[in-house]
Amino acid sequence: MAIRLLVVLVVILLIHLLPHMPKYRRHGWFHRWTDHHAGSDGAAFVAWTLLPPLILCAVVSFVLSQIPLMTALWGLFAGCVLAYSLGPRDLERDIDAVLKAGDRESREAAAQALRATDDRAPLPFSAPCLVEATVWAGLRRRFSVIFWFLLLGPTGALGYRLARLLLIDHAPDEDADQDDDTSSPARRRAAARRLGELLDWPAAHLMVLAMALVSDFDAVTKAWRAWHADAGNAARNFDPGFLGAVARASVDADVQAGDAGTEDTSDVLVELGDARRLLRRVLVVWLAVAALIVLGGWFV
């Protein structure tokens, strides 16, 4: 755990210092790999697509961890996998592009980079939509990857990223309404979506817990309970959809409290800037808790 936390800190620092790192994340090999399994269906397609690269990653990680005095080499391998699995775009720079744009048209165009990776619909340029999209991007680009890396090492981080790439490859297109629920593409999309929700669910809950600690506790818990009290939401197992509602409530509460120097919750740029500050605080909480776990393990 200590080495994994150190790897996370180093990778986050390097990504901040080297803005061109995201350009080297190439996923073409995986898109070609999925094409070879287009004949598989549903869960079988997901399994046959993900298992071979994950088994290879797990074997390399295990071998390096078992070689005496090779901790540094394992750390280098883990760091490369983590850096590859984050993103694929840099969230901070996408937010900056919106905040620093010179006019509304440029801001609306820049905001499209914040869309969920498996959603091709245009993102409305409104405060609630941008806050929700930003927090979802934070979950899928950063927090879920870090969670699975800390839990399972390089294999966990890579597994999450490849699972998200499946959703990109099989996101519904303009002709998706012609496919019924029993078609092979629809079943592949459904299986990939269920896996993505399952992988996001624990990290989303930990983000909500951190938001409650660094933001308005009452607003966060009220939004979380209200979402789950809805009969339609309560019936959806392992659906992290509550994260968007909680994020909006948290950011609105911060802005209303004057955290951004104004109380206007309809100002898109103010809400977006506060959403970025919220995600930064959540990251600090996560890293602090991980550090406490490491320290606790040393003294037990």
C-alpha beads as a LAMMPS data file, in Angstrom:
LAMMPS data file: protein, C-alpha beads

300 atoms
299 bonds

1 atom types
1 bond types

-500.0 500.0 xlo xhi
-500.0 500.0 ylo yhi
-500.0 500.0 zlo zhi

Masses

1 110.0

Atoms # bond

1 1 1 0.000 0.000 0.000
2 1 1 2.825 2.418 0.828
3 1 1 4.498 1.889 -2.552
4 1 1 1.174 2.235 -4.360
5 1 1 0.467 5.528 -2.594
6 1 1 3.959 6.775 -3.481
7 1 1 3.370 5.822 -7.117
8 1 1 0.068 7.734 -7.127
9 1 1 1.733 10.857 -5.718
10 1 1 4.604 10.716 -8.210
11 1 1 2.320 10.157 -11.201
12 1 1 -0.018 13.016 -10.209
13 1 1 2.984 15.315 -9.827
14 1 1 4.464 14.297 -13.182
15 1 1 1.159 14.806 -14.993
16 1 1 0.955 18.282 -13.480
17 1 1 4.534 19.136 -14.466
18 1 1 4.425 17.509 -17.923
19 1 1 1.270 18.734 -19.670
20 1 1 1.987 16.740 -22.828
21 1 1 1.852 13.333 -21.120
22 1 1 -1.798 12.640 -22.108
23 1 1 -0.785 12.718 -25.784
24 1 1 1.120 9.462 -25.315
25 1 1 -1.924 7.486 -24.171
26 1 1 -2.580 5.374 -27.241
27 1 1 -5.627 3.100 -27.159
28 1 1 -5.710 2.026 -30.784
29 1 1 -4.409 -1.456 -29.932
30 1 1 -7.385 -2.070 -27.659
31 1 1 -9.900 -0.865 -30.227
32 1 1 -8.393 -3.295 -32.733
33 1 1 -8.435 -6.038 -30.100
34 1 1 -12.170 -5.535 -29.475
35 1 1 -12.835 -5.864 -33.196
36 1 1 -11.456 -9.420 -33.070
37 1 1 -14.163 -10.373 -30.544
38 1 1 -17.102 -8.770 -32.290
39 1 1 -18.636 -12.217 -32.705
40 1 1 -18.939 -12.680 -28.936
41 1 1 -22.034 -11.508 -27.142
42 1 1 -22.937 -9.851 -23.866
43 1 1 -20.859 -10.827 -20.838
44 1 1 -18.796 -13.252 -22.943
45 1 1 -17.672 -10.358 -25.129
46 1 1 -16.605 -8.330 -22.073
47 1 1 -14.758 -11.281 -20.552
48 1 1 -12.899 -12.333 -23.719
49 1 1 -11.936 -8.723 -24.412
50 1 1 -10.677 -7.780 -20.955
51 1 1 -9.182 -10.944 -19.485
52 1 1 -6.135 -11.504 -21.765
53 1 1 -4.533 -8.038 -21.309
54 1 1 -5.382 -8.037 -17.593
55 1 1 -3.891 -11.486 -17.053
56 1 1 -0.720 -10.357 -18.829
57 1 1 -0.534 -7.227 -16.667
58 1 1 -1.126 -9.275 -13.497
59 1 1 1.603 -11.759 -14.404
60 1 1 4.170 -9.026 -15.101
61 1 1 3.243 -7.239 -11.877
62 1 1 3.477 -10.439 -9.840
63 1 1 6.826 -11.475 -11.303
64 1 1 8.362 -8.042 -10.662
65 1 1 7.019 -7.992 -7.109
66 1 1 8.578 -11.379 -6.362
67 1 1 12.084 -10.553 -7.571
68 1 1 14.316 -9.480 -4.665
69 1 1 15.549 -5.891 -4.762
70 1 1 13.281 -5.099 -7.745
71 1 1 10.839 -2.845 -5.911
72 1 1 11.955 0.151 -7.949
73 1 1 11.312 -1.712 -11.211
74 1 1 7.833 -2.715 -10.018
75 1 1 7.191 0.906 -9.067
76 1 1 8.253 2.055 -12.532
77 1 1 5.960 -0.496 -14.171
78 1 1 3.072 0.441 -11.867
79 1 1 3.632 4.145 -12.512
80 1 1 3.571 3.651 -16.281
81 1 1 0.337 1.644 -16.070
82 1 1 -1.290 4.203 -13.767
83 1 1 -0.257 7.141 -15.968
84 1 1 -1.647 5.264 -18.981
85 1 1 -4.908 4.456 -17.214
86 1 1 -5.686 7.976 -16.004
87 1 1 -7.501 10.354 -18.307
88 1 1 -7.455 9.886 -21.234
89 1 1 -7.762 13.711 -21.218
90 1 1 -6.447 16.013 -18.505
91 1 1 -9.397 17.312 -16.494
92 1 1 -7.657 20.417 -15.136
93 1 1 -6.746 21.636 -18.606
94 1 1 -10.227 20.957 -19.968
95 1 1 -11.685 23.063 -17.149
96 1 1 -9.125 25.820 -17.773
97 1 1 -10.090 25.869 -21.444
98 1 1 -13.673 26.690 -20.473
99 1 1 -12.799 29.249 -17.798
100 1 1 -10.261 31.085 -19.960
101 1 1 -12.239 31.131 -23.210
102 1 1 -12.884 34.638 -24.509
103 1 1 -16.558 34.372 -25.433
104 1 1 -19.617 32.217 -24.844
105 1 1 -19.297 30.368 -28.146
106 1 1 -15.720 29.368 -27.341
107 1 1 -16.736 28.322 -23.832
108 1 1 -19.548 26.139 -25.142
109 1 1 -17.177 24.462 -27.581
110 1 1 -14.533 23.889 -24.907
111 1 1 -17.135 22.511 -22.485
112 1 1 -17.834 19.580 -24.802
113 1 1 -14.527 18.035 -23.678
114 1 1 -16.097 17.532 -20.235
115 1 1 -18.767 15.153 -21.520
116 1 1 -18.938 11.641 -20.153
117 1 1 -16.699 9.433 -22.280
118 1 1 -19.540 7.107 -23.306
119 1 1 -22.015 9.910 -24.102
120 1 1 -21.979 11.533 -27.537
121 1 1 -24.885 13.917 -26.891
122 1 1 -23.973 17.631 -26.760
123 1 1 -23.414 18.987 -23.257
124 1 1 -25.767 21.892 -22.449
125 1 1 -23.936 25.007 -21.319
126 1 1 -25.627 25.465 -17.953
127 1 1 -24.283 25.473 -14.407
128 1 1 -25.969 22.225 -13.235
129 1 1 -24.961 20.307 -16.372
130 1 1 -21.336 21.462 -16.281
131 1 1 -20.965 20.763 -12.560
132 1 1 -22.363 17.277 -12.980
133 1 1 -20.242 16.586 -16.080
134 1 1 -17.092 17.826 -14.326
135 1 1 -17.585 15.588 -11.310
136 1 1 -18.404 12.609 -13.519
137 1 1 -15.235 13.320 -15.492
138 1 1 -13.310 13.463 -12.224
139 1 1 -14.681 10.068 -11.234
140 1 1 -13.952 8.379 -14.551
141 1 1 -10.669 10.049 -15.392
142 1 1 -9.078 10.078 -11.956
143 1 1 -10.813 8.795 -8.841
144 1 1 -12.003 5.373 -9.999
145 1 1 -8.590 4.692 -11.508
146 1 1 -6.829 5.649 -8.268
147 1 1 -9.294 3.596 -6.195
148 1 1 -8.744 0.411 -8.181
149 1 1 -4.997 1.027 -8.343
150 1 1 -4.737 1.344 -4.571
151 1 1 -6.930 -1.727 -4.147
152 1 1 -5.553 -4.062 -6.840
153 1 1 -2.406 -2.408 -8.148
154 1 1 -1.640 -1.910 -11.873
155 1 1 -4.126 -4.602 -12.910
156 1 1 -6.964 -2.753 -11.193
157 1 1 -6.137 0.578 -12.839
158 1 1 -5.729 -0.951 -16.294
159 1 1 -8.885 -3.014 -15.894
160 1 1 -10.929 0.071 -15.110
161 1 1 -9.567 2.020 -18.080
162 1 1 -10.170 -0.832 -20.530
163 1 1 -13.697 -1.272 -19.197
164 1 1 -14.376 2.407 -19.860
165 1 1 -12.913 2.100 -23.355
166 1 1 -15.434 -0.652 -24.055
167 1 1 -18.181 1.887 -23.448
168 1 1 -16.596 4.269 -25.946
169 1 1 -16.308 1.590 -28.595
170 1 1 -19.912 0.513 -28.067
171 1 1 -21.587 3.811 -27.279
172 1 1 -24.872 4.196 -29.193
173 1 1 -24.551 6.137 -32.419
174 1 1 -27.093 7.949 -34.548
175 1 1 -28.531 4.671 -35.784
176 1 1 -28.740 3.071 -32.330
177 1 1 -32.536 3.395 -32.271
178 1 1 -32.667 0.772 -35.016
179 1 1 -31.213 -1.869 -32.661
180 1 1 -33.618 -3.599 -30.311
181 1 1 -32.684 -4.797 -26.839
182 1 1 -32.030 -8.332 -28.097
183 1 1 -29.524 -7.381 -30.787
184 1 1 -25.875 -8.306 -30.319
185 1 1 -24.590 -4.671 -30.217
186 1 1 -27.254 -3.773 -27.655
187 1 1 -26.316 -6.703 -25.424
188 1 1 -22.623 -5.794 -25.657
189 1 1 -23.420 -2.195 -24.716
190 1 1 -25.563 -3.328 -21.804
191 1 1 -22.867 -5.669 -20.470
192 1 1 -20.170 -3.004 -20.765
193 1 1 -22.417 -0.428 -19.089
194 1 1 -23.222 -2.732 -16.171
195 1 1 -19.521 -3.408 -15.635
196 1 1 -18.738 0.310 -15.780
197 1 1 -21.412 1.109 -13.194
198 1 1 -20.170 -1.661 -10.910
199 1 1 -16.587 -0.356 -11.079
200 1 1 -17.651 3.256 -10.495
201 1 1 -20.025 2.534 -7.606
202 1 1 -17.533 2.176 -4.695
203 1 1 -15.348 5.094 -5.793
204 1 1 -18.447 7.284 -6.225
205 1 1 -19.521 6.552 -2.651
206 1 1 -16.074 7.409 -1.342
207 1 1 -16.204 10.672 -3.289
208 1 1 -19.560 11.477 -1.684
209 1 1 -18.103 10.779 1.760
210 1 1 -15.175 13.093 1.032
211 1 1 -17.542 15.790 -0.274
212 1 1 -19.488 15.594 2.977
213 1 1 -16.261 16.206 4.869
214 1 1 -14.937 19.113 2.783
215 1 1 -18.231 20.766 1.832
216 1 1 -21.694 21.238 3.346
217 1 1 -22.367 17.961 5.177
218 1 1 -26.125 18.498 5.433
219 1 1 -26.521 19.398 1.745
220 1 1 -24.512 16.359 0.634
221 1 1 -26.319 13.840 2.824
222 1 1 -29.723 15.320 1.975
223 1 1 -29.041 15.045 -1.771
224 1 1 -27.755 11.470 -1.393
225 1 1 -30.834 10.411 0.566
226 1 1 -33.219 12.183 -1.816
227 1 1 -31.723 10.396 -4.803
228 1 1 -32.038 6.986 -3.156
229 1 1 -35.557 7.764 -1.907
230 1 1 -36.743 7.982 -5.501
231 1 1 -38.400 4.678 -6.345
232 1 1 -36.886 4.570 -9.817
233 1 1 -33.365 5.075 -8.511
234 1 1 -33.698 2.689 -5.589
235 1 1 -34.428 -0.179 -7.960
236 1 1 -31.173 0.304 -9.910
237 1 1 -28.468 -1.735 -8.232
238 1 1 -24.890 -0.419 -8.327
239 1 1 -25.921 2.718 -10.189
240 1 1 -23.629 5.639 -9.230
241 1 1 -26.094 8.188 -10.593
242 1 1 -26.367 9.773 -7.160
243 1 1 -22.960 11.393 -7.690
244 1 1 -24.319 14.061 -10.021
245 1 1 -27.085 15.106 -7.631
246 1 1 -24.691 15.210 -4.684
247 1 1 -22.134 17.249 -6.639
248 1 1 -24.715 19.849 -7.653
249 1 1 -25.954 20.174 -4.075
250 1 1 -22.403 20.449 -2.725
251 1 1 -21.283 23.101 -5.221
252 1 1 -24.512 25.103 -4.819
253 1 1 -24.075 25.068 -1.041
254 1 1 -20.474 26.273 -1.333
255 1 1 -21.405 29.080 -3.726
256 1 1 -24.380 30.170 -1.613
257 1 1 -22.056 30.321 1.376
258 1 1 -19.813 32.744 -0.513
259 1 1 -17.035 30.210 -1.059
260 1 1 -16.444 31.555 -4.585
261 1 1 -16.803 35.227 -3.670
262 1 1 -20.391 35.333 -4.943
263 1 1 -23.714 33.684 -4.185
264 1 1 -24.929 33.352 -7.775
265 1 1 -25.534 29.637 -8.363
266 1 1 -26.626 30.307 -11.948
267 1 1 -23.206 31.620 -13.004
268 1 1 -21.678 28.833 -15.095
269 1 1 -18.061 29.876 -14.596
270 1 1 -18.441 30.364 -10.847
271 1 1 -20.019 26.947 -10.398
272 1 1 -17.445 25.292 -12.656
273 1 1 -14.574 26.864 -10.734
274 1 1 -16.054 25.718 -7.438
275 1 1 -16.519 22.205 -8.832
276 1 1 -12.804 22.111 -9.615
277 1 1 -11.944 23.248 -6.082
278 1 1 -14.279 20.588 -4.701
279 1 1 -12.535 17.837 -6.685
280 1 1 -9.140 19.058 -5.505
281 1 1 -10.273 18.888 -1.884
282 1 1 -11.694 15.418 -2.425
283 1 1 -8.357 14.282 -3.848
284 1 1 -6.524 15.674 -0.817
285 1 1 -8.888 13.781 1.505
286 1 1 -8.365 10.550 -0.410
287 1 1 -4.586 10.846 -0.293
288 1 1 -4.653 11.809 3.390
289 1 1 -6.806 8.797 4.281
290 1 1 -4.542 6.493 2.248
291 1 1 -1.521 7.921 4.079
292 1 1 -3.202 7.294 7.449
293 1 1 -3.908 3.696 6.434
294 1 1 -0.244 3.249 5.528
295 1 1 0.918 4.785 8.800
296 1 1 -1.545 2.643 10.721
297 1 1 -0.178 -0.463 9.067
298 1 1 3.357 0.431 10.122
299 1 1 2.388 0.757 13.784
300 1 1 0.179 -2.334 14.006

Bonds

1 1 1 2
2 1 2 3
3 1 3 4
4 1 4 5
5 1 5 6
6 1 6 7
7 1 7 8
8 1 8 9
9 1 9 10
10 1 10 11
11 1 11 12
12 1 12 13
13 1 13 14
14 1 14 15
15 1 15 16
16 1 16 17
17 1 17 18
18 1 18 19
19 1 19 20
20 1 20 21
21 1 21 22
22 1 22 23
23 1 23 24
24 1 24 25
25 1 25 26
26 1 26 27
27 1 27 28
28 1 28 29
29 1 29 30
30 1 30 31
31 1 31 32
32 1 32 33
33 1 33 34
34 1 34 35
35 1 35 36
36 1 36 37
37 1 37 38
38 1 38 39
39 1 39 40
40 1 40 41
41 1 41 42
42 1 42 43
43 1 43 44
44 1 44 45
45 1 45 46
46 1 46 47
47 1 47 48
48 1 48 49
49 1 49 50
50 1 50 51
51 1 51 52
52 1 52 53
53 1 53 54
54 1 54 55
55 1 55 56
56 1 56 57
57 1 57 58
58 1 58 59
59 1 59 60
60 1 60 61
61 1 61 62
62 1 62 63
63 1 63 64
64 1 64 65
65 1 65 66
66 1 66 67
67 1 67 68
68 1 68 69
69 1 69 70
70 1 70 71
71 1 71 72
72 1 72 73
73 1 73 74
74 1 74 75
75 1 75 76
76 1 76 77
77 1 77 78
78 1 78 79
79 1 79 80
80 1 80 81
81 1 81 82
82 1 82 83
83 1 83 84
84 1 84 85
85 1 85 86
86 1 86 87
87 1 87 88
88 1 88 89
89 1 89 90
90 1 90 91
91 1 91 92
92 1 92 93
93 1 93 94
94 1 94 95
95 1 95 96
96 1 96 97
97 1 97 98
98 1 98 99
99 1 99 100
100 1 100 101
101 1 101 102
102 1 102 103
103 1 103 104
104 1 104 105
105 1 105 106
106 1 106 107
107 1 107 108
108 1 108 109
109 1 109 110
110 1 110 111
111 1 111 112
112 1 112 113
113 1 113 114
114 1 114 115
115 1 115 116
116 1 116 117
117 1 117 118
118 1 118 119
119 1 119 120
120 1 120 121
121 1 121 122
122 1 122 123
123 1 123 124
124 1 124 125
125 1 125 126
126 1 126 127
127 1 127 128
128 1 128 129
129 1 129 130
130 1 130 131
131 1 131 132
132 1 132 133
133 1 133 134
134 1 134 135
135 1 135 136
136 1 136 137
137 1 137 138
138 1 138 139
139 1 139 140
140 1 140 141
141 1 141 142
142 1 142 143
143 1 143 144
144 1 144 145
145 1 145 146
146 1 146 147
147 1 147 148
148 1 148 149
149 1 149 150
150 1 150 151
151 1 151 152
152 1 152 153
153 1 153 154
154 1 154 155
155 1 155 156
156 1 156 157
157 1 157 158
158 1 158 159
159 1 159 160
160 1 160 161
161 1 161 162
162 1 162 163
163 1 163 164
164 1 164 165
165 1 165 166
166 1 166 167
167 1 167 168
168 1 168 169
169 1 169 170
170 1 170 171
171 1 171 172
172 1 172 173
173 1 173 174
174 1 174 175
175 1 175 176
176 1 176 177
177 1 177 178
178 1 178 179
179 1 179 180
180 1 180 181
181 1 181 182
182 1 182 183
183 1 183 184
184 1 184 185
185 1 185 186
186 1 186 187
187 1 187 188
188 1 188 189
189 1 189 190
190 1 190 191
191 1 191 192
192 1 192 193
193 1 193 194
194 1 194 195
195 1 195 196
196 1 196 197
197 1 197 198
198 1 198 199
199 1 199 200
200 1 200 201
201 1 201 202
202 1 202 203
203 1 203 204
204 1 204 205
205 1 205 206
206 1 206 207
207 1 207 208
208 1 208 209
209 1 209 210
210 1 210 211
211 1 211 212
212 1 212 213
213 1 213 214
214 1 214 215
215 1 215 216
216 1 216 217
217 1 217 218
218 1 218 219
219 1 219 220
220 1 220 221
221 1 221 222
222 1 222 223
223 1 223 224
224 1 224 225
225 1 225 226
226 1 226 227
227 1 227 228
228 1 228 229
229 1 229 230
230 1 230 231
231 1 231 232
232 1 232 233
233 1 233 234
234 1 234 235
235 1 235 236
236 1 236 237
237 1 237 238
238 1 238 239
239 1 239 240
240 1 240 241
241 1 241 242
242 1 242 243
243 1 243 244
244 1 244 245
245 1 245 246
246 1 246 247
247 1 247 248
248 1 248 249
249 1 249 250
250 1 250 251
251 1 251 252
252 1 252 253
253 1 253 254
254 1 254 255
255 1 255 256
256 1 256 257
257 1 257 258
258 1 258 259
259 1 259 260
260 1 260 261
261 1 261 262
262 1 262 263
263 1 263 264
264 1 264 265
265 1 265 266
266 1 266 267
267 1 267 268
268 1 268 269
269 1 269 270
270 1 270 271
271 1 271 272
272 1 272 273
273 1 273 274
274 1 274 275
275 1 275 276
276 1 276 277
277 1 277 278
278 1 278 279
279 1 279 280
280 1 280 281
281 1 281 282
282 1 282 283
283 1 283 284
284 1 284 285
285 1 285 286
286 1 286 287
287 1 287 288
288 1 288 289
289 1 289 290
290 1 290 291
291 1 291 292
292 1 292 293
293 1 293 294
294 1 294 295
295 1 295 296
296 1 296 297
297 1 297 298
298 1 298 299
299 1 299 300
